[in-house]
Amino acid sequence: MQVGPPTAPVPPPRPARRDTGPWPVVAAAVTGVWAVLVAVPGQLAGWVVDQLVLVAGLDRAVAVWPVVALVTVLLVGAPALALALIPRSPAIRATGRAWLAGTLVLGALTLLRALPPVHHEAYLAALAATAVVLALALDRIARRRSSPPAPAGTPGGPSYGTAGPGGVPGGSSDGAAGAGGAPGGSSSGRSRGGRFGPVTLLAVAAGLASLLPWVWVGALGGALETLLAGLAAAALGALAGVLLGPAFWSAFAVGTPPRPARLVLVGGLAAGVTLALLGAGAGQSGAHLPALLLLPPLGFVLGALEAAARHAGRPAGRGPVRWLVGLALVGPLAFTDPEEVTVLLATTRDVPFWVAVATGAAFAVAVLLAVGYGVLLARPRARAPRRGVAGLTAAALLAAVVVVYAVPGQPGLHGERLLVVLHEQADLTGIPAGAPGRAGRDARAAEVYRRLVATAERTQGDLRRELGRLRLHPTPYYLVNAIETDGGPGVRAWLAGRPEVARVLVSQRLRPLPAAAPPARGTVPAPTGPTWNVSLIGADRVWSELGVTGAGVVVGSSDSGVDGRHPALAAGFRGGDDSWYDPWEHRRTPADRGGHGTHTVGSAVGRNGIGVAPGASWVGCVNLDRNLGSPARYLDCLQFMLAPFPPGGDPLTDGRPQRAPDVLTNSWGCPPVEGCDPGALRPATAALAAAGILVVAAAGNTGPYCGSIADSPAPYPDVLTVGAVDRARRLTGFSSRGPAAGGAAKPDVVAPGAGVPSAFPGGGYATLDGTSMATPQVAGVVALMWSANPALVGDLDRTRRILADTATPAGSPADAPCGGARNLVGAGLVDAYAAVRAARALG
């Protein structure tokens, strides 16, 4: 006896309707090309804008990536939506749905780049969470779309999968719909390609093969950063599994049995565009570029794997997609720091070069996999893959990844550290002036050193013990009362909450390279007399007419290093066991890979006509080993300049303030991308000034914007800040402008900085531009002044006043923007001859 209405029979799947004519196919092809032409240039443009803003020293343009996201969604989403709704061909509609979903995913993921790159862990956590939410949302939408309504009077509707074209089931054992609209595979682990089935194992093997180049040339970050990168890659793999689930592939499985060529070529092409959209959003600015290139060829690999699974009688499910895409994305997400994919490092074989190498190799691997899998797995008469063979292949590639990572790779964790700045800084008021000249300077330096160390020892003890107990490897500093330590966001939050801590900065640490960049070499012939810049400021007249060359004065350089064997510099090295320090590579003798430091020291004290004070001596420290620094490395060198110490010595106990150099040349700045905030190094320069050590610093090369003298230490009032002019005494376009923070007038003076010849590693010479080149010339002028009148040594106020009073006019824009000429050229072009005469006249 029936109770209620009879249960409705399960209707047979209806054959798919097809469009007539080529126009739907043409529309799909045009839409795919259009999607790539919009997405790829848009992502490249966003990164280029980020780099231009970084190089220009401007505030980060947060709105760039939201604009890129909006434009991409509008321009690509509209035609993709039309493909998803209008054509009657299941393949074209499935393609349109996948591209529409991929475009929306790209838009959502691109918005995450509003997070600052310095907070990489936060970005990776947000990326993983967003990918999971998007995967769940798209899966839920697809499930609702594919589930038929339950007939009245029955507890539920029939449980069956939607048939694909040609009568092939679209995932009868998979249940959930993919982006293409048919069931997507909630039980994909039980299908032929399911959890650790042969097809899934082959996908794992392909993913590991794509990962090999990254474990060879890349390096991991910190522990939390690596964990979050792995989670983000897994989440993006799961999202790809939803976008390219069984329903998507069923739309291309035409015929009984399905035609493998259609799955691989047509389905693979549609999948490749989808993966391009996903890859464009997979990573912070810079790190997303590799994914944008290496993911699309994997669409053809997935097509071949799907064909192999259908040879065995069932769809592959989502497992192969998840494993292949997830493993492929581990490379760029975990083995690359997006802050290092920058034009600041692109001048040598640094991180950008090796990222390009890994990307090209991974792309080649993906293409080879597409061809190889297509030939082996997608032939009409191909056999279904065997589980044993697939498992051995995956195991062999896993072993290869481990061996490559451990032997030619860069094993270990290389994450950022933290610089913990304490509230209490040393009280340096009331330092007695002492006797004039070097004796008084040495006494002041010793007292400053004593107070700084005493404050650090008294206030850091508890925190250092706690950090040591947690095995976070604390390193104490005294010039700024601070501690550098290991730790991620959790440690940073804990430290920021402690009462003795003022703030916690990220201290950047560059990841190691598979091979060091070849050292820079000079190619310009040696000058035959004083260089044009030396003559322009009258330094050669000081030598010839006044007989002053800088003898008895020591100039300290913190830079990329110094080629101590260069013929123009070797005789000027002070020597001893406390005149050179390399906190990066711990080299015991002066060396320079990049050339920047050799060039600047040459302009200060070099012989053969290149240096302003060729009779002065020099000491050096490496704070820019690869053109990027960190607050801690800058402090390492500034501490060494206040109180040099022997190799292996403890800066807090073994410092020798009586051996401090007299004047420091600093052609560098610490921007936010390196971890500095505006006040990060303020106590350091104040302490050096209290000790009677003159700090000369480059204004920066971020002109012509007003207020562009912003990176520490150039804006500080106790620093002598130097801008750049050309041969015609005109302010260069790149020279940074004032006013500094608070309206202070900067720069203080200008010097030649365009086309300046000087020493370069290997015994040669080079011509460079920048305020970096102008700065050491001013340090050289101070060395001449103090050599001419030793009573001025350590008298910073009178020295600065003489430099300003004797400076000559320098050309600046007629309308004098930025608040007037003082914020463009300062007091004017430094005049060595007039300054030395004025210094000597003081008696």
Secondary structure as GFF3:
##gff-version 3
##sequence-region A 1 843
A	DSSP	alpha_helix	23	56	.	.	.	ID=ss1
A	DSSP	alpha_helix	64	85	.	.	.	ID=ss2
A	DSSP	alpha_helix	90	111	.	.	.	ID=ss3
A	DSSP	three_ten_helix	112	114	.	.	.	ID=ss4
A	DSSP	alpha_helix	120	146	.	.	.	ID=ss5
A	DSSP	three_ten_helix	165	167	.	.	.	ID=ss6
A	DSSP	three_ten_helix	188	190	.	.	.	ID=ss7
A	DSSP	alpha_helix	198	217	.	.	.	ID=ss8
A	DSSP	beta_strand	219	220	.	.	.	ID=ss9
A	DSSP	alpha_helix	223	243	.	.	.	ID=ss10
A	DSSP	alpha_helix	246	250	.	.	.	ID=ss11
A	DSSP	alpha_helix	260	261	.	.	.	ID=ss12
A	DSSP	pi_helix	262	267	.	.	.	ID=ss13
A	DSSP	alpha_helix	268	280	.	.	.	ID=ss14
A	DSSP	alpha_helix	288	294	.	.	.	ID=ss15
A	DSSP	alpha_helix	298	311	.	.	.	ID=ss16
A	DSSP	alpha_helix	319	334	.	.	.	ID=ss17
A	DSSP	three_ten_helix	338	340	.	.	.	ID=ss18
A	DSSP	three_ten_helix	343	345	.	.	.	ID=ss19
A	DSSP	alpha_helix	351	377	.	.	.	ID=ss20
A	DSSP	alpha_helix	387	406	.	.	.	ID=ss21
A	DSSP	beta_strand	410	413	.	.	.	ID=ss22
A	DSSP	beta_strand	417	422	.	.	.	ID=ss23
A	DSSP	alpha_helix	438	469	.	.	.	ID=ss24
A	DSSP	beta_strand	475	477	.	.	.	ID=ss25
A	DSSP	beta_strand	482	485	.	.	.	ID=ss26
A	DSSP	alpha_helix	489	496	.	.	.	ID=ss27
A	DSSP	beta_strand	501	507	.	.	.	ID=ss28
A	DSSP	alpha_helix	532	536	.	.	.	ID=ss29
A	DSSP	alpha_helix	539	541	.	.	.	ID=ss30
A	DSSP	pi_helix	542	546	.	.	.	ID=ss31
A	DSSP	beta_strand	554	559	.	.	.	ID=ss32
A	DSSP	three_ten_helix	570	572	.	.	.	ID=ss33
A	DSSP	beta_strand	580	581	.	.	.	ID=ss34
A	DSSP	alpha_helix	596	605	.	.	.	ID=ss35
A	DSSP	beta_strand	617	622	.	.	.	ID=ss36
A	DSSP	alpha_helix	631	642	.	.	.	ID=ss37
A	DSSP	three_ten_helix	657	659	.	.	.	ID=ss38
A	DSSP	beta_strand	663	666	.	.	.	ID=ss39
A	DSSP	three_ten_helix	672	674	.	.	.	ID=ss40
A	DSSP	alpha_helix	682	690	.	.	.	ID=ss41
A	DSSP	beta_strand	694	698	.	.	.	ID=ss42
A	DSSP	beta_strand	719	725	.	.	.	ID=ss43
A	DSSP	three_ten_helix	741	743	.	.	.	ID=ss44
A	DSSP	beta_strand	749	752	.	.	.	ID=ss45
A	DSSP	beta_strand	756	760	.	.	.	ID=ss46
A	DSSP	three_ten_helix	761	763	.	.	.	ID=ss47
A	DSSP	beta_strand	764	768	.	.	.	ID=ss48
A	DSSP	alpha_helix	771	788	.	.	.	ID=ss49
A	DSSP	three_ten_helix	790	792	.	.	.	ID=ss50
A	DSSP	alpha_helix	796	806	.	.	.	ID=ss51
A	DSSP	three_ten_helix	821	823	.	.	.	ID=ss52
A	DSSP	alpha_helix	832	841	.	.	.	ID=ss53
###
